[in-house]
């Protein structure tokens, strides 16, 4: 039998955990030798997961990771299970509070906002996190009273955190006045909470402006307070020279947010105005109010845009507003357009067929105003390197001969 030395077995164990082919517990239970090797390999103890009730009742589990990981930074993932009382939360929080200087990432997933506030206050209030790179805070459900409460703990947790590059937080109103956080190296922000309401657009812009190196922004919410007018853009606009991607899912208010961002390096923009018809809510205005302004300002500020996605959106001026997208001048670098459940029409496609542009791919899904007539006219103006994807456009009356003609002229990725 071949006996492998300590270093080789350590490397094998590290790879096994990294690929998910084995667990630390499984390795430690094989025999006494493996138990000792795993205990002397710090790389095996750099990811602490607390997602069982026993983890909150028995405090012998978590401290072992901080002890055996040595000087290495550690990733902590907490998914609070049902049935954990306040004593369990406090016990784990008090343990982690003394270890914030070792955290490389902190991922906290809790059922309610109140539990999020408790964890942050006990673990991170006023505590430095010099190695923290990723912070994810997630809330699973909302109660009716939550929408009027402020997210108080965020601005005083894990401070300072000079290495923080990735941030995910729920969409809650911020207490005023809130201290401006220092986020000099933050490159990714996700603000996600489709159940939350009451976040003013200008508050968001003020927060986003604290991250001058931002590259990727995702914002999802039911809506925001107040309305936007183009005349306000000069007063409130934030300049983000490194921003590359923007993804907003906010009925109406998503356009407001994009209108207030100047991103000359932006290459990918997505706007989703979806509204859940099963939820009884009174929206403050239709999503069409700011969409045209959004597209217009993008064409002026983000001349390098290569990919544009519009979902569940409508324009006021048809086909004029769509012409801005397809005229080949407003977006000179645009290569890919994805339209999902929009009001694009045959007239728009016909107008686009008569104009030269850099467009290389068009995806249409659930676009019920497009027929075979407009699509054929559009395709005849494209080159052989153009790609078309069609799905669930109910009024496409294409014959087999039409489909064969389309397939001969361009690349078809989907036609159904």
Secondary structure as UniProt FT lines:
FT   HELIX           6..19
FT   HELIX           24..28
FT   HELIX           32..39
FT   HELIX           42..45
FT   STRAND          47..50
FT   HELIX           53..57
FT   HELIX           60..68
FT   TURN            69..71
FT   STRAND          74..79
FT   TURN            82..83
FT   HELIX           86..97
FT   TURN            98..99
FT   HELIX           100..102
FT   STRAND          103..110
FT   HELIX           113..123
FT   TURN            130..131
FT   STRAND          134..139
FT   HELIX           144..148
FT   HELIX           154..156
FT   TURN            162..163
FT   STRAND          166..169
FT   TURN            184..185
FT   STRAND          188..193
FT   TURN            194..195
FT   HELIX           201..208
FT   TURN            209..210
FT   TURN            212..213
FT   STRAND          216..221
FT   HELIX           230..232
FT   HELIX           233..236
FT   STRAND          238..239
FT   TURN            241..242
FT   STRAND          245..249
FT   TURN            251..252
FT   HELIX           253..259
FT   STRAND          261..262
FT   TURN            264..265
FT   STRAND          268..272
FT   TURN            277..278
FT   HELIX           288..301
FT   TURN            303..304
FT   STRAND          307..311
FT   TURN            318..319
FT   HELIX           320..326
FT   TURN            330..333
FT   STRAND          336..340
FT   HELIX           346..353
FT   STRAND          361..365
FT   TURN            368..369
FT   HELIX           372..379
FT   TURN            380..381
FT   TURN            384..385
FT   STRAND          387..391
FT   TURN            394..395
FT   HELIX           400..409
FT   STRAND          411..415
//
